[in-house]
C-alpha cells in the first residue's frame, strides 16, 4: 500500500471513531426514549425503535462516506457500543447482553438497507 492510501485509511478511520462517540450519544437518547415509552419494555420493541434511529445514522453514513459505507458502519457500531458505551463511559453497561449484541448489529444492517433503498430509488429515477 502506498503512503497516500495509508493516510486516507487513517483519516477515514479517525472520522469514524469520532462519529462513533456522537452516535453513542444519540443511541443513548433513542434507548431512553424507547424504554420509557413502553409500559412493559421488551427487547423486540426496543430494537425496532432503535432500528429507526439507526436508519437515520445509516442515511448519514451512506450520504457522506462514499468509499466504504458498510465498513464505516461496522467500525462506528463497534467503537460506539463496545468502545465508548462499555469501556470509556460505561453508559451501556446496565443493559442486557442480548440488547448490546442487537445494538452492534443494527447499524450495519440499517446502513445496508438504506444503501439498497437509495440504489433502488436511483434506478427507478433513471428509468
NUPAMI-445774 format. One line per field, with one value per atom (N, C-alpha, C, O): residue number from 1; residue in one letter; chain; x, z, y. Coordinates in nm, 4 decimals. Atoms other than C-alpha are relative to their C-alpha. Last residue first. Example, Ala and Ser with C-alpha at 12.3 -4.5 7.8 and 13.67 -1.06 7.14 Angstrom:
2
pos: c(2|2|2|2|1|1|1|1)
code: c(s|s|s|s|a|a|a|a)
unit: c(A|A|A|A|A|A|A|A)
xx: c(-0.0820|1.3670|-0.0770|-0.0261|0.0890|1.2300|0.0900|0.1936)
zz: c(-0.0060|0.7140|0.0730|0.0899|0.0000|0.7800|0.0000|0.0665)
yy: c(-0.1190|-0.1060|0.1090|0.2198|-0.1190|-0.4500|0.1200|0.1181)
This chain:
127
pos: c(127|127|127|127|126|126|126|126|125|125|125|125|124|124|124|124|123|123|123|123|122|122|122|122|121|121|121|121|120|120|120|120|119|119|119|119|118|118|118|118|117|117|117|117|116|116|116|116|115|115|115|115|114|114|114|114|113|113|113|113|112|112|112|112|111|111|111|111|110|110|110|110|109|109|109|109|108|108|108|108|107|107|107|107|106|106|106|106|105|105|105|105|104|104|104|104|103|103|103|103|102|102|102|102|101|101|101|101|100|100|100|100|99|99|99|99|98|98|98|98|97|97|97|97|96|96|96|96|95|95|95|95|94|94|94|94|93|93|93|93|92|92|92|92|91|91|91|91|90|90|90|90|89|89|89|89|88|88|88|88|87|87|87|87|86|86|86|86|85|85|85|85|84|84|84|84|83|83|83|83|82|82|82|82|81|81|81|81|80|80|80|80|79|79|79|79|78|78|78|78|77|77|77|77|76|76|76|76|75|75|75|75|74|74|74|74|73|73|73|73|72|72|72|72|71|71|71|71|70|70|70|70|69|69|69|69|68|68|68|68|67|67|67|67|66|66|66|66|65|65|65|65|64|64|64|64|63|63|63|63|62|62|62|62|61|61|61|61|60|60|60|60|59|59|59|59|58|58|58|58|57|57|57|57|56|56|56|56|55|55|55|55|54|54|54|54|53|53|53|53|52|52|52|52|51|51|51|51|50|50|50|50|49|49|49|49|48|48|48|48|47|47|47|47|46|46|46|46|45|45|45|45|44|44|44|44|43|43|43|43|42|42|42|42|41|41|41|41|40|40|40|40|39|39|39|39|38|38|38|38|37|37|37|37|36|36|36|36|35|35|35|35|34|34|34|34|33|33|33|33|32|32|32|32|31|31|31|31|30|30|30|30|29|29|29|29|28|28|28|28|27|27|27|27|26|26|26|26|25|25|25|25|24|24|24|24|23|23|23|23|22|22|22|22|21|21|21|21|20|20|20|20|19|19|19|19|18|18|18|18|17|17|17|17|16|16|16|16|15|15|15|15|14|14|14|14|13|13|13|13|12|12|12|12|11|11|11|11|10|10|10|10|9|9|9|9|8|8|8|8|7|7|7|7|6|6|6|6|5|5|5|5|4|4|4|4|3|3|3|3|2|2|2|2|1|1|1|1)
code: c(x|x|x|x|x|x|x|x|x|x|x|x|x|x|x|x|x|x|x|x|x|x|x|x|x|x|x|x|x|x|x|x|x|x|x|x|x|x|x|x|x|x|x|x|x|x|x|x|x|x|x|x|x|x|x|x|x|x|x|x|x|x|x|x|x|x|x|x|x|x|x|x|x|x|x|x|x|x|x|x|x|x|x|x|x|x|x|x|x|x|x|x|x|x|x|x|x|x|x|x|x|x|x|x|x|x|x|x|x|x|x|x|x|x|x|x|x|x|x|x|x|x|x|x|x|x|x|x|x|x|x|x|x|x|x|x|x|x|x|x|x|x|x|x|x|x|x|x|x|x|x|x|x|x|x|x|x|x|x|x|x|x|x|x|x|x|x|x|x|x|x|x|x|x|x|x|x|x|x|x|x|x|x|x|x|x|x|x|x|x|x|x|x|x|x|x|x|x|x|x|x|x|x|x|x|x|x|x|x|x|x|x|x|x|x|x|x|x|x|x|x|x|x|x|x|x|x|x|x|x|x|x|x|x|x|x|x|x|x|x|x|x|x|x|x|x|x|x|x|x|x|x|x|x|x|x|x|x|x|x|x|x|x|x|x|x|x|x|x|x|x|x|x|x|x|x|x|x|x|x|x|x|x|x|x|x|x|x|x|x|x|x|x|x|x|x|x|x|x|x|x|x|x|x|x|x|x|x|x|x|x|x|x|x|x|x|x|x|x|x|x|x|x|x|x|x|x|x|x|x|x|x|x|x|x|x|x|x|x|x|x|x|x|x|x|x|x|x|x|x|x|x|x|x|x|x|x|x|x|x|x|x|x|x|x|x|x|x|x|x|x|x|x|x|x|x|x|x|x|x|x|x|x|x|x|x|x|x|x|x|x|x|x|x|x|x|x|x|x|x|x|x|x|x|x|x|x|x|x|x|x|x|x|x|x|x|x|x|x|x|x|x|x|x|x|x|x|x|x|x|x|x|x|x|x|x|x|x|x|x|x|x|x|x|x|x|x|x|x|x|x|x|x|x|x|x|x|x|x|x|x|x|x|x|x|x|x|x|x|x|x|x|x|x|x|x|x|x|x|x|x|x|x|x|x|x|x|x|x|x|x|x|x|x|x|x|x|x|x|x|x|x|x|x|x|x|x|x)
unit: c(A|A|A|A|A|A|A|A|A|A|A|A|A|A|A|A|A|A|A|A|A|A|A|A|A|A|A|A|A|A|A|A|A|A|A|A|A|A|A|A|A|A|A|A|A|A|A|A|A|A|A|A|A|A|A|A|A|A|A|A|A|A|A|A|A|A|A|A|A|A|A|A|A|A|A|A|A|A|A|A|A|A|A|A|A|A|A|A|A|A|A|A|A|A|A|A|A|A|A|A|A|A|A|A|A|A|A|A|A|A|A|A|A|A|A|A|A|A|A|A|A|A|A|A|A|A|A|A|A|A|A|A|A|A|A|A|A|A|A|A|A|A|A|A|A|A|A|A|A|A|A|A|A|A|A|A|A|A|A|A|A|A|A|A|A|A|A|A|A|A|A|A|A|A|A|A|A|A|A|A|A|A|A|A|A|A|A|A|A|A|A|A|A|A|A|A|A|A|A|A|A|A|A|A|A|A|A|A|A|A|A|A|A|A|A|A|A|A|A|A|A|A|A|A|A|A|A|A|A|A|A|A|A|A|A|A|A|A|A|A|A|A|A|A|A|A|A|A|A|A|A|A|A|A|A|A|A|A|A|A|A|A|A|A|A|A|A|A|A|A|A|A|A|A|A|A|A|A|A|A|A|A|A|A|A|A|A|A|A|A|A|A|A|A|A|A|A|A|A|A|A|A|A|A|A|A|A|A|A|A|A|A|A|A|A|A|A|A|A|A|A|A|A|A|A|A|A|A|A|A|A|A|A|A|A|A|A|A|A|A|A|A|A|A|A|A|A|A|A|A|A|A|A|A|A|A|A|A|A|A|A|A|A|A|A|A|A|A|A|A|A|A|A|A|A|A|A|A|A|A|A|A|A|A|A|A|A|A|A|A|A|A|A|A|A|A|A|A|A|A|A|A|A|A|A|A|A|A|A|A|A|A|A|A|A|A|A|A|A|A|A|A|A|A|A|A|A|A|A|A|A|A|A|A|A|A|A|A|A|A|A|A|A|A|A|A|A|A|A|A|A|A|A|A|A|A|A|A|A|A|A|A|A|A|A|A|A|A|A|A|A|A|A|A|A|A|A|A|A|A|A|A|A|A|A|A|A|A|A|A|A|A|A|A|A|A|A|A|A|A|A|A|A|A|A|A|A|A)
xx: c(0.0832|-3.5741|-0.1324|-0.2121|-0.0697|-3.3075|-0.0879|-0.0688|-0.0035|-3.5399|0.0666|0.0310|0.1377|-3.6208|-0.0047|-0.0809|0.0358|-3.2529|-0.1397|-0.1637|-0.0777|-3.1699|-0.0321|-0.0428|0.0584|-3.4547|0.0750|0.0132|0.1274|-3.3395|-0.0639|-0.1190|-0.0297|-2.9819|-0.1282|-0.1341|-0.0510|-3.1033|0.0333|0.0061|0.1130|-3.3130|0.0425|-0.0293|0.0805|-3.0153|-0.1210|-0.1561|-0.0777|-2.7930|-0.0783|-0.0809|0.0067|-3.0608|0.0748|0.0278|0.1367|-3.0965|-0.0122|-0.0705|0.0213|-2.7195|-0.1381|-0.1514|-0.0774|-2.6828|-0.0163|-0.0295|0.0746|-2.9646|0.0728|0.0087|0.1194|-2.7905|-0.0802|-0.1240|-0.0384|-2.4540|-0.1201|-0.1237|-0.0513|-2.6246|0.0510|0.0154|0.1025|-2.8368|0.0553|-0.0002|0.0377|-2.5630|-0.0970|-0.1037|-0.1186|-2.3894|-0.0399|0.0166|-0.0437|-2.7206|0.1209|0.1309|0.0916|-2.8526|0.0413|0.0306|-0.0316|-2.5451|-0.0891|-0.0427|-0.1276|-2.5988|0.0435|0.0966|0.0245|-2.9651|0.1291|0.1278|0.0767|-2.8791|-0.0259|-0.0139|-0.0930|-2.6079|-0.0718|-0.0167|-0.0274|-2.8609|0.0977|0.1148|0.0930|-2.8390|0.0433|0.1588|0.1171|-2.6663|-0.0993|-0.1928|-0.0293|-2.3251|-0.1197|-0.1176|0.0800|-2.4470|0.0196|-0.0320|0.1424|-2.3338|-0.0878|-0.2081|0.0773|-1.9951|-0.1500|-0.2240|0.1046|-1.8267|-0.0795|-0.1306|-0.0352|-1.4889|-0.1061|-0.0729|-0.1307|-1.5153|0.0259|0.0773|-0.0333|-1.8797|0.1299|0.1354|0.1154|-2.0506|0.0314|-0.0389|0.0453|-1.7313|-0.1122|-0.1157|-0.1082|-1.5523|-0.0458|-0.0033|-0.0950|-1.8309|0.1051|0.1270|0.0660|-2.1289|0.1010|0.0857|0.1024|-1.9638|-0.0565|-0.0618|-0.0633|-1.6403|-0.1023|-0.0750|-0.0894|-1.8189|0.0623|0.0624|0.0784|-2.1093|0.0893|0.0573|0.0759|-1.8876|-0.0798|-0.0839|-0.0945|-1.6425|-0.0736|-0.0438|-0.0498|-1.9234|0.0939|0.0823|0.1063|-2.0972|0.0438|0.0048|0.0159|-1.7724|-0.1066|-0.0881|-0.1095|-1.7095|-0.0099|0.0157|0.0302|-2.0523|0.1073|0.0761|0.1064|-2.0016|-0.0301|-0.0619|0.0259|-1.6595|-0.1124|-0.0856|-0.0951|-1.5713|-0.0418|-0.0550|0.0189|-1.8670|0.0893|0.0555|-0.1100|-1.8959|-0.0226|-0.1025|-0.1299|-2.1073|0.1186|0.2276|-0.0040|-2.4506|0.1412|0.1841|-0.0013|-2.4148|0.0060|0.0520|-0.1221|-2.3134|0.0069|0.1110|-0.1127|-2.5841|0.1308|0.2140|0.0160|-2.8509|0.1169|0.1713|-0.0412|-2.7165|-0.0139|0.0685|-0.1465|-2.7471|0.0547|0.1547|-0.0449|-3.1106|0.1523|0.2100|0.0255|-3.1709|0.0421|0.0982|-0.1138|-3.0015|-0.0197|0.0778|-0.1105|-3.2630|0.1209|0.1887|0.0385|-3.5357|0.1066|0.1378|-0.0245|-3.3540|-0.0361|0.0339|-0.1398|-3.3530|0.0380|0.1239|-0.0123|-3.7322|0.1422|0.1629|0.0719|-3.7346|0.0096|0.0343|-0.0860|-3.4636|-0.0682|-0.0010|-0.1132|-3.6725|0.0919|0.1348|0.0454|-3.9836|0.1128|0.1216|0.0413|-3.8092|-0.0422|0.0042|-0.1157|-3.6197|-0.0405|0.0260|-0.0567|-3.9247|0.1044|0.1065|-0.1044|-4.0327|0.0444|0.0713|-0.0809|-4.3623|0.1086|0.0873|0.0499|-4.5364|0.0764|0.1195|0.0678|-4.3181|-0.0459|0.0268|0.1300|-4.2320|-0.0802|-0.1993|0.0962|-3.9557|-0.1385|-0.2380|0.0315|-3.7676|-0.1044|-0.1952|0.0684|-3.7796|-0.0440|-0.1580|0.1347|-3.6970|-0.0789|-0.1974|0.0770|-3.4031|-0.1434|-0.2380|0.0299|-3.2740|-0.0868|-0.1839|0.0998|-3.3022|-0.0393|-0.1567|0.1271|-3.1206|-0.1108|-0.2216|0.0460|-2.8417|-0.1351|-0.2227|0.0497|-2.8158|-0.0508|-0.1545|0.1339|-2.7832|-0.0633|-0.1837|0.0828|-2.4880|-0.1436|-0.2373|0.0352|-2.3413|-0.0901|-0.1839|0.1001|-2.3526|-0.0458|-0.1653|0.1252|-2.1659|-0.1162|-0.2298|0.0327|-1.8899|-0.1323|-0.2156|0.0570|-1.8989|-0.0330|-0.1262|0.1437|-1.8513|-0.0641|-0.1800|0.0588|-1.5085|-0.1521|-0.2253|-0.0090|-1.4185|-0.0583|-0.1274|0.0993|-1.5459|0.0004|-0.1057|0.1329|-1.3502|-0.1083|-0.2020|0.0070|-1.0315|-0.1358|-0.1937|0.0177|-1.0918|-0.0111|-0.0915|0.1366|-1.1409|-0.0259|-0.1303|0.0932|-0.8219|-0.1435|-0.2181|-0.0112|-0.6182|-0.0986|-0.1630|0.0592|-0.7429|0.0032|-0.0950|0.1454|-0.6707|-0.0692|-0.1726|0.0503|-0.3224|-0.1515|-0.2208|-0.0047|-0.2487|-0.0558|-0.1270|0.1153|-0.3680|-0.0023|-0.1099|0.1237|-0.1269|-0.1225|-0.2136|0.0146|0.1640|-0.1295|-0.1936|-0.0769|0.1195|-0.0259|-0.1201|0.0836|0.0000|0.0879|0.1934)
zz: c(0.1038|-1.5940|-0.0208|-0.1047|0.1275|-1.4182|-0.1102|-0.2281|0.0580|-1.1325|-0.1379|-0.2247|0.0343|-1.0552|-0.0678|-0.1623|0.1166|-1.0634|-0.0494|-0.1699|0.1127|-0.8275|-0.1292|-0.2359|0.0373|-0.5924|-0.1204|-0.2091|0.0655|-0.5907|-0.0469|-0.1568|0.1320|-0.5147|-0.0776|-0.1979|0.0833|-0.2311|-0.1402|-0.2379|0.0330|-0.0878|-0.0885|-0.1810|0.1013|-0.1092|-0.0410|-0.1589|0.1244|0.0772|-0.1132|-0.2251|0.0557|0.3415|-0.1324|-0.2267|0.0474|0.3987|-0.0659|-0.1736|0.1174|0.4218|-0.0602|-0.1817|0.1068|0.6604|-0.1297|-0.2367|0.0436|0.8746|-0.1134|-0.2063|0.0724|0.8876|-0.0525|-0.1675|0.1319|0.9770|-0.0823|-0.2038|0.0864|1.2467|-0.1336|-0.2368|0.0656|1.3905|-0.0942|-0.2023|0.1317|1.4611|-0.0756|-0.1983|0.0863|1.7476|-0.1421|-0.2390|0.0303|1.9063|-0.0923|-0.1809|0.0968|1.8812|-0.0405|-0.1575|0.1268|2.0576|-0.1102|-0.2214|0.0480|2.3302|-0.1309|-0.2184|0.0535|2.3646|-0.0556|-0.1617|0.1231|2.4028|-0.0656|-0.1873|0.1060|2.6576|-0.1343|-0.2383|0.0152|2.8742|-0.1151|-0.2043|0.0872|2.9518|-0.0188|0.0059|-0.0762|3.2529|-0.0833|-0.0284|-0.0848|3.0866|0.0734|0.1153|0.0466|2.8086|0.0848|0.0509|0.0055|2.9709|-0.0477|-0.0216|-0.0779|3.0782|-0.0069|0.0737|-0.0767|2.9510|0.0882|0.1922|-0.0351|2.8269|0.0855|0.1862|-0.0618|2.8315|0.0438|0.1534|-0.1122|2.7765|0.0695|0.1925|-0.0818|2.5529|0.1205|0.2213|-0.0827|2.4213|0.0956|0.2097|-0.0455|2.2956|0.0937|0.2091|-0.0865|2.2828|0.0566|0.1776|-0.1009|2.1565|0.0945|0.2163|-0.0769|1.9751|0.1121|0.2266|-0.0851|1.8672|0.0875|0.2036|-0.0975|1.7426|0.0946|0.2161|-0.0954|1.5804|0.1067|0.2255|-0.0851|1.4215|0.1043|0.2208|-0.0913|1.2908|0.0963|0.2157|-0.0933|1.1438|0.1029|0.2227|-0.0956|0.9921|0.1014|0.2180|-0.0935|0.8356|0.1042|0.2225|-0.0968|0.6825|0.1042|0.2225|-0.0819|0.5180|0.1063|0.2213|-0.0984|0.3986|0.0905|0.2081|-0.0747|0.2412|0.1017|0.2218|0.0257|-0.0271|0.0636|-0.0054|0.1329|-0.0469|-0.0236|-0.1059|0.0196|0.3203|-0.1315|-0.1385|-0.0102|0.3431|-0.0208|-0.0534|0.0660|0.2251|-0.0032|-0.1045|0.1453|0.3056|-0.0761|-0.1902|0.0375|0.6642|-0.1510|-0.2113|-0.0072|0.7054|-0.0420|-0.1084|0.1076|0.5829|-0.0013|-0.1071|0.1230|0.8125|-0.1210|-0.2123|-0.0018|1.1074|-0.1264|-0.1818|0.0152|1.0165|-0.0024|-0.0868|0.1413|0.9660|-0.0281|-0.1337|0.0782|1.3026|-0.1494|-0.2225|-0.0218|1.4727|-0.0839|-0.1404|0.0692|1.3130|0.0182|-0.0762|0.1423|1.4247|-0.0796|-0.1745|0.0226|1.7808|-0.1470|-0.1994|-0.0120|1.7822|-0.0304|-0.0989|0.1125|1.6494|0.0031|-0.0997|0.1180|1.8952|-0.1236|-0.2105|-0.0206|2.1867|-0.1215|-0.1683|0.0286|2.0504|0.0183|-0.0558|0.1401|2.0350|-0.0358|-0.1354|0.0871|2.3641|-0.1461|-0.2190|0.0448|2.5804|-0.1082|-0.1688|0.1042|2.7905|-0.0353|0.0522|-0.0375|2.9782|-0.1055|-0.2066|-0.1326|2.9626|0.0582|0.1735|-0.0085|2.6756|0.1434|0.2397|0.0674|2.6122|0.0113|-0.0198|-0.0779|2.8739|-0.0639|0.0062|-0.1221|2.7039|0.0834|0.1390|0.0324|2.3605|0.1254|0.1335|0.0492|2.4787|-0.0270|0.0053|-0.1114|2.6870|-0.0428|0.0279|-0.0945|2.4059|0.1152|0.1532|0.0629|2.1499|0.0925|0.1007|-0.0016|2.3848|-0.0604|-0.0069|-0.1389|2.4486|0.0100|0.0846|-0.0327|2.0743|0.1431|0.1695|0.0556|2.0065|0.0337|0.0581|-0.0656|2.2429|-0.0500|0.0298|-0.1327|2.1164|0.0732|0.1411|0.0218|1.7583|0.1343|0.1543|0.0179|1.8754|-0.0273|0.0128|-0.1293|2.0099|-0.0088|0.0815|-0.0858|1.6935|0.1391|0.2028|0.0224|1.4804|0.0916|0.1299|-0.0570|1.6364|-0.0154|0.0782|-0.1452|1.5618|0.0701|0.1711|-0.0441|1.2048|0.1511|0.2126|0.0075|1.1462|0.0487|0.1165|-0.1060|1.2689|0.0015|0.1079|-0.1279|1.0488|0.1160|0.2069|-0.0071|0.7407|0.1346|0.1959|-0.0059|0.8021|0.0138|0.0983|-0.1347|0.8798|0.0176|0.1219|-0.0935|0.5631|0.1425|0.2156|0.0220|0.3519|0.0980|0.1550|-0.0590|0.5031|-0.0152|0.0761|-0.1453|0.4266|0.0699|0.1697|-0.0374|0.0682|0.1502|0.2090|0.0182|0.0262|0.0402|0.1035|-0.1144|0.1771|-0.0105|0.0905|0.0067|-0.0777|0.1226|0.1982|0.0000|0.0000|0.0000|0.0633)
yy: c(0.0631|0.4537|0.0703|0.0282|0.0066|0.6604|-0.0599|-0.0301|-0.1338|0.7589|-0.0018|0.0779|-0.0361|0.3949|0.1364|0.1567|0.0796|0.3005|0.0355|0.0419|-0.0507|0.5877|-0.0760|-0.0157|-0.1291|0.4913|0.0606|0.1195|0.0255|0.1279|0.1307|0.1369|0.0563|0.2301|-0.0263|-0.0009|-0.1096|0.4540|-0.0490|0.0208|-0.0868|0.1709|0.1169|0.1546|0.0687|-0.0673|0.0843|0.0882|-0.0009|0.1810|-0.0665|-0.0152|-0.1353|0.2360|0.0080|0.0717|-0.0230|-0.1386|0.1367|0.1490|0.0840|-0.1920|0.0249|0.0390|-0.0629|0.1015|-0.0784|-0.0190|-0.1185|-0.0390|0.0712|0.1203|0.0455|-0.3781|0.1187|0.1179|0.0524|-0.2233|-0.0479|-0.0289|-0.1068|-0.0123|-0.0531|0.0037|-0.0810|-0.2931|0.1063|0.1262|0.0511|-0.5484|0.0909|0.0846|0.0084|-0.3670|-0.0404|0.0104|-0.1370|-0.2656|0.0007|0.0856|-0.0585|-0.6204|0.1398|0.1767|0.0667|-0.7541|0.0558|0.0809|-0.0533|-0.4927|-0.0646|0.0038|-0.1339|-0.5862|0.0588|0.1211|0.0150|-0.9541|0.1351|0.1491|0.0393|-0.8743|-0.0131|0.0230|0.1432|-0.6941|-0.0255|0.0577|0.0712|-0.3224|-0.1451|-0.1799|0.0433|-0.1653|-0.0816|-0.1399|0.1148|-0.1455|-0.0554|-0.1711|0.1131|0.0824|-0.1248|-0.2313|-0.0337|0.4090|-0.1151|-0.1136|0.0959|0.2735|0.0214|-0.0349|-0.0682|0.5890|-0.0941|-0.0524|-0.1378|0.4642|0.0678|0.1304|-0.0199|0.0851|0.1434|0.1657|0.0878|-0.0015|0.0381|0.0414|0.0363|0.2522|-0.0851|-0.0787|-0.1122|0.4147|-0.0404|0.0057|-0.0877|0.1065|0.1093|0.1158|0.0714|-0.1518|0.0948|0.0996|0.0835|0.0462|-0.0636|-0.0551|-0.0696|0.3350|-0.0833|-0.0383|-0.1015|0.1681|0.0709|0.1013|0.0629|-0.1431|0.1012|0.0812|0.0788|0.0421|-0.0632|-0.0583|-0.0924|0.3073|-0.0770|-0.0375|-0.0663|0.0457|0.0924|0.0939|0.1018|-0.1673|0.0637|0.0378|0.0310|0.1360|-0.1051|-0.0986|-0.1118|0.2575|-0.0315|-0.0029|0.0108|-0.0840|0.1112|0.0890|0.1174|-0.0685|-0.0213|-0.0522|-0.0254|0.2898|-0.1197|-0.1014|0.1233|0.2239|0.0199|0.0164|0.1079|0.4787|-0.1324|-0.2335|0.0583|0.7187|-0.1218|-0.2069|0.0944|0.8087|-0.0738|-0.1671|-0.0648|1.1250|-0.0932|-0.0460|-0.1309|1.0162|0.0572|0.1125|0.0209|0.6469|0.1316|0.1353|0.0712|0.7291|-0.0173|0.0090|-0.0945|0.9918|-0.0666|-0.0046|-0.0975|0.7517|0.0985|0.1302|0.0666|0.4811|0.0903|0.0855|0.0023|0.7203|-0.0658|-0.0204|-0.1386|0.7857|0.0069|0.0755|-0.0340|0.4143|0.1436|0.1727|0.0479|0.3572|0.0233|0.0412|-0.0937|0.5747|-0.0397|0.0461|-0.1231|0.3619|0.1081|0.1807|0.0205|0.0473|0.1252|0.1605|-0.0364|0.1866|-0.0214|0.0495|-0.1457|0.1786|0.0460|0.1462|-0.0591|-0.1781|0.1521|0.2152|0.0094|-0.2819|0.0571|0.1126|-0.0901|-0.1510|-0.0025|0.1030|-0.1366|-0.3185|0.1009|0.1988|-0.0094|-0.6553|0.1421|0.1976|-0.0192|-0.6206|0.0202|0.0938|0.1262|-0.5710|0.0294|0.1365|0.0012|-0.2769|-0.1420|-0.2243|0.1153|-0.3222|-0.0150|-0.0820|0.0323|0.0172|-0.1185|-0.1146|0.1294|0.1265|-0.0265|-0.0020|-0.0071|0.4931|-0.1289|-0.1297|-0.0776|0.4986|0.0040|0.0223|0.0748|0.2138|0.0749|0.0130|0.1245|0.3750|-0.0743|-0.1201|-0.0304|0.7271|-0.1277|-0.1353|-0.0560|0.6040|0.0289|-0.0057|0.1081|0.3844|0.0498|-0.0156|0.0863|0.6657|-0.1155|-0.1513|-0.0720|0.9064|-0.0858|-0.0903|-0.0047|0.6560|0.0696|0.0257|0.1338|0.5944|-0.0055|-0.0664|0.0135|0.9670|-0.1336|-0.1413|-0.1006|0.9956|-0.0075|-0.0063|0.0512|0.6704|0.0977|0.0560|0.1038|0.8020|-0.0568|-0.0788|-0.0730|1.1119|-0.0965|-0.0711|-0.0595|0.8890|0.0762|0.0675|0.1042|0.6775|0.0531|0.0042|0.0086|0.9904|-0.1036|-0.0883|-0.1212|1.0425|-0.0039|0.0283|0.0153|0.6805|0.1221|0.1084|0.0973|0.7094|-0.0141|-0.0254|-0.0623|1.0298|-0.0948|-0.0526|-0.1014|0.8658|0.0685|0.0905|0.0698|0.5621|0.0978|0.0770|0.0520|0.7808|-0.0676|-0.0453|-0.1135|0.9780|-0.0488|0.0007|-0.0577|0.6658|0.1146|0.1261|0.0960|0.4947|0.0541|0.0416|-0.0008|0.8018|-0.0934|-0.0585|-0.1238|0.8360|0.0081|0.0531|0.0150|0.4715|0.1233|0.1118|0.0819|0.5236|-0.0261|-0.0363|-0.0767|0.8138|-0.0808|-0.0275|-0.0907|0.6216|0.0802|0.1093|-0.1237|0.3466|0.0855|0.0621|-0.1182|0.0000|0.1243|0.1284)
